[in-house]
Amino acid sequence: MPTSDRLDIHPTALIAEGVQLGERVRVGAFTTLRGPLTVGDDVTIGDGCRIGGAPEITTMPQHEPGGYAGVRIASGATIRENVVIHQGSLRSTVIGARSWLLNSSYVAHDVIIGTDCVISSGVKLGGHAEVGSRANIGMNASVHQRRVVSPGAMVGMNTAVSRDVPPFAKVLGSPPRVWGLNIYMLEHLDIDRDIRDALAVAYSRGDTLLQHLPRPTDDQSGAHYVQWWLERETDLRPMRAVERVGLHAE
């Protein structure tokens, strides 16, 4: 596909059937895109990426075109070099608007990544995992299949996330634990002070399920990030917090 005002496709890239590209999309050298795949406007896809391969599920056909639930990449996303993203099996694999996937990261089938996320170099996201908006996952971290990383959370590099991460938590270690709050993101988003304090108290008590957290009201800044977690409370396996470590919201 030639370069034009609408698209910038390197001549060595392979664009297979079922791929829909928005406006001002860039696709780098030796990248392969397979459908069903929808790419929004202003998306950058780097060199050597493999997007739209078959789900790695032993009961499904491999290396056959079509028949899968697809991939959706929202507007403004940046996909750097050598990223691999697989088709969904039951739902589309989704990359949220303005999210960054750094080089050599891997997104398995049915994963949903929210808006404005950072998936760092070498990160691996297992099938059906979900990453909330504004989350930041550090280099070479791994998220187990079907696990949740909540909005605003920060996962330290090399962390193996085997349980669900609550909102705005700072997670690291082996085994991984909640060690505090992602203060930078709380301040950056100007989250309501009452919500910050309530989260700090909950995590200092080891209450990562937020069972005793007062439900935030719709008029509080950041309430929807916490509601995202609370709406999933019946299906969660929350990560433990390190208790009494002096967590603060400031």
C-alpha positions as CSV (number, residue, x, y, z in Angstrom):
1,M,0.0,0.0,0.0
2,P,1.7,3.3,-1.0
3,T,2.4,6.2,1.2
4,S,-0.2,9.0,1.0
5,D,-1.6,11.9,3.0
6,R,-3.9,9.3,4.7
7,L,-1.5,6.5,5.3
8,D,2.2,5.8,5.7
9,I,2.7,2.1,5.1
10,H,6.3,0.8,4.6
11,P,6.6,-1.2,1.4
12,T,7.7,-4.3,3.3
13,A,4.7,-4.4,5.6
14,L,2.0,-7.0,5.0
15,I,-1.6,-5.9,5.2
16,A,-3.8,-8.9,4.9
17,E,-7.6,-9.2,4.2
18,G,-10.0,-7.9,6.8
19,V,-7.8,-5.0,8.0
20,Q,-9.4,-1.6,8.2
21,L,-7.1,1.4,8.7
22,G,-8.2,4.9,9.9
23,E,-6.7,8.2,8.9
24,R,-3.0,9.1,9.4
25,V,-2.0,5.5,10.3
26,R,1.7,4.6,10.1
27,V,2.9,1.0,9.7
28,G,6.6,0.2,10.0
29,A,8.9,-2.1,8.1
30,F,8.3,-5.9,8.1
31,T,5.1,-5.6,10.2
32,T,2.3,-8.0,9.6
33,L,-1.4,-7.0,10.1
34,R,-4.1,-9.7,9.8
35,G,-7.9,-9.3,10.0
36,P,-10.3,-9.0,11.4
37,L,-8.5,-5.9,12.6
38,T,-9.7,-2.3,13.0
39,V,-7.1,0.5,13.5
40,G,-8.3,3.9,14.5
41,D,-7.0,7.3,13.4
42,D,-3.5,8.6,14.3
43,V,-2.2,5.2,15.3
44,T,1.5,4.4,15.0
45,I,2.6,0.8,14.5
46,G,6.4,0.2,14.6
47,D,8.7,-2.1,12.8
48,G,8.5,-5.9,13.1
49,C,5.1,-6.1,14.8
50,R,2.8,-9.1,14.4
51,I,-0.8,-8.1,15.0
52,G,-3.9,-10.3,14.3
53,G,-2.4,-13.8,14.7
54,A,-4.6,-16.7,15.8
55,P,-5.3,-17.0,19.5
56,E,-2.9,-19.4,21.2
57,I,-5.6,-21.8,22.3
58,T,-5.0,-25.5,21.5
59,T,-8.7,-26.2,20.7
60,M,-8.8,-23.5,18.0
61,P,-7.4,-23.7,14.4
62,Q,-4.0,-22.2,14.1
63,H,-2.6,-20.1,11.2
64,E,-6.0,-20.0,9.4
65,P,-7.4,-16.6,8.2
66,G,-10.6,-15.4,9.8
67,G,-13.0,-17.1,12.2
68,Y,-11.7,-15.2,15.2
69,A,-13.1,-12.3,17.3
70,G,-10.6,-9.7,16.0
71,V,-8.4,-6.9,17.3
72,R,-9.4,-3.3,17.8
73,I,-6.8,-0.6,18.2
74,A,-8.3,2.8,19.2
75,S,-7.3,6.2,18.0
76,G,-4.0,7.7,19.1
77,A,-2.4,4.4,20.3
78,T,1.3,3.8,19.8
79,I,2.6,0.3,19.1
80,R,6.4,0.2,19.2
81,E,8.8,-2.3,17.6
82,N,8.3,-6.1,17.7
83,V,5.0,-6.0,19.6
84,V,2.7,-9.1,19.2
85,I,-1.1,-8.8,19.6
86,H,-3.3,-11.9,19.1
87,Q,-6.9,-12.1,17.9
88,G,-9.7,-12.5,20.5
89,S,-11.5,-15.8,20.8
90,L,-14.7,-14.8,22.6
91,R,-14.4,-11.0,22.3
92,S,-12.1,-8.6,20.5
93,T,-8.7,-8.0,21.8
94,V,-8.7,-4.2,22.5
95,I,-6.0,-1.6,22.8
96,G,-7.4,1.6,24.3
97,A,-7.1,5.1,22.9
98,R,-3.7,6.8,23.4
99,S,-2.2,3.8,25.1
100,W,1.5,3.0,24.6
101,L,2.7,-0.5,24.0
102,L,6.5,-0.4,24.2
103,N,8.9,-2.7,22.3
104,S,8.6,-6.4,22.5
105,S,5.5,-6.4,24.6
106,Y,2.9,-9.2,24.1
107,V,-0.9,-9.0,24.3
108,A,-2.7,-12.4,24.3
109,H,-6.2,-13.2,23.0
110,D,-9.2,-11.5,24.5
111,V,-7.1,-8.9,26.5
112,I,-8.7,-5.5,27.1
113,I,-6.4,-2.5,27.6
114,G,-8.1,0.8,28.7
115,T,-7.3,4.3,27.6
116,D,-4.0,6.1,28.3
117,C,-2.2,3.0,29.6
118,V,1.5,2.3,29.4
119,I,2.6,-1.3,28.7
120,S,6.3,-1.2,29.1
121,S,9.0,-3.1,27.2
122,G,8.9,-6.9,27.5
123,V,5.5,-7.0,29.4
124,K,3.4,-10.1,28.8
125,L,-0.4,-10.0,29.2
126,G,-2.1,-13.4,29.5
127,G,-5.4,-14.3,27.8
128,H,-8.5,-12.5,29.0
129,A,-6.5,-10.1,31.2
130,E,-7.9,-6.6,31.7
131,V,-6.0,-3.4,32.3
132,G,-7.9,-0.3,33.4
133,S,-7.3,3.2,32.1
134,R,-4.2,5.1,33.2
135,A,-2.5,1.9,34.5
136,N,1.3,1.6,34.1
137,I,2.9,-1.8,33.9
138,G,6.7,-1.8,34.3
139,M,9.3,-3.5,32.1
140,N,9.2,-7.3,31.9
141,A,6.2,-7.7,34.2
142,S,3.8,-10.5,33.5
143,V,0.1,-10.6,34.1
144,H,-1.5,-14.0,34.5
145,Q,-4.5,-14.9,32.3
146,R,-7.9,-13.6,33.5
147,R,-6.3,-11.2,36.0
148,V,-7.2,-7.6,36.4
149,V,-5.0,-4.5,36.8
150,S,-7.2,-1.7,37.9
151,P,-7.2,1.9,36.7
152,G,-4.4,4.1,37.9
153,A,-2.3,1.2,39.2
154,M,1.4,0.9,38.8
155,V,3.1,-2.5,38.5
156,G,6.8,-2.6,39.2
157,M,9.3,-4.1,36.7
158,N,9.7,-7.9,36.6
159,T,6.6,-8.4,38.8
160,A,4.5,-11.5,38.2
161,V,0.9,-10.4,38.7
162,S,-1.0,-13.6,39.7
163,R,-3.8,-11.8,41.6
164,D,-6.0,-8.8,40.8
165,V,-4.5,-5.3,41.4
166,P,-6.9,-2.7,43.1
167,P,-7.2,0.9,41.9
168,F,-4.3,3.2,42.2
169,A,-2.2,0.6,43.9
170,K,1.5,0.4,43.7
171,V,2.5,-3.3,43.3
172,L,5.9,-4.9,43.4
173,G,7.9,-7.8,44.9
174,S,7.9,-11.6,44.8
175,P,5.3,-12.6,45.7
176,P,3.8,-9.3,44.7
177,R,2.1,-7.1,47.2
178,V,0.4,-3.7,47.4
179,W,3.0,-1.4,48.9
180,G,1.2,1.9,48.7
181,L,-0.6,4.3,46.4
182,N,0.3,5.6,43.0
183,I,0.6,9.1,44.3
184,Y,1.7,10.5,41.0
185,M,-1.4,9.4,39.2
186,L,-3.7,10.4,42.0
187,E,-2.3,13.9,41.8
188,H,-2.1,14.0,38.0
189,L,-5.8,13.2,37.8
190,D,-6.7,15.4,40.7
191,I,-8.6,12.6,42.4
192,D,-11.0,13.7,45.2
193,R,-9.2,13.9,48.5
194,D,-11.8,11.8,50.3
195,I,-11.2,9.0,47.8
196,R,-7.4,9.2,48.3
197,D,-7.7,9.0,52.0
198,A,-10.2,6.1,51.9
199,L,-7.9,4.1,49.6
200,A,-4.9,4.8,51.9
201,V,-6.8,3.6,55.0
202,A,-8.2,0.5,53.2
203,Y,-4.8,-0.6,51.9
204,S,-3.1,0.1,55.2
205,R,-5.6,-2.3,56.8
206,G,-5.0,-4.9,54.1
207,D,-8.5,-4.4,52.6
208,T,-7.6,-4.7,48.9
209,L,-11.1,-5.9,48.1
210,L,-12.4,-2.5,49.4
211,Q,-15.2,-4.1,51.3
212,H,-15.4,-1.3,53.8
213,L,-14.8,1.6,51.4
214,P,-17.6,4.1,51.3
215,R,-19.0,4.0,47.7
216,P,-17.9,7.2,46.0
217,T,-20.6,9.5,44.6
218,D,-20.8,10.4,41.0
219,D,-19.8,14.0,41.7
220,Q,-16.4,13.1,43.2
221,S,-13.5,13.3,40.9
222,G,-12.2,9.9,40.1
223,A,-15.2,8.0,41.4
224,H,-15.6,6.0,38.1
225,Y,-12.1,4.5,38.5
226,V,-13.0,3.0,41.9
227,Q,-16.5,2.0,40.7
228,W,-14.7,0.0,37.9
229,W,-13.2,-2.2,40.6
230,L,-16.2,-2.4,42.8
231,E,-18.4,-3.6,39.9
232,R,-16.1,-6.6,39.6
233,E,-16.0,-7.5,43.3
234,T,-17.7,-10.9,43.0
235,D,-15.1,-12.2,40.5
236,L,-12.0,-10.8,42.0
237,R,-9.0,-12.5,43.6
238,P,-7.3,-9.4,45.0
239,M,-3.6,-9.1,45.8
240,R,-2.6,-8.8,49.4
241,A,-1.4,-5.5,50.8
242,V,1.5,-5.0,53.2
243,E,-0.3,-3.9,56.3
244,R,0.7,-1.1,58.6
245,V,3.5,0.2,56.4
246,G,2.5,3.8,56.7
247,L,0.5,4.3,53.5
248,H,-0.4,7.9,52.9
249,A,-2.4,9.7,50.3
250,E,0.0,12.6,50.1
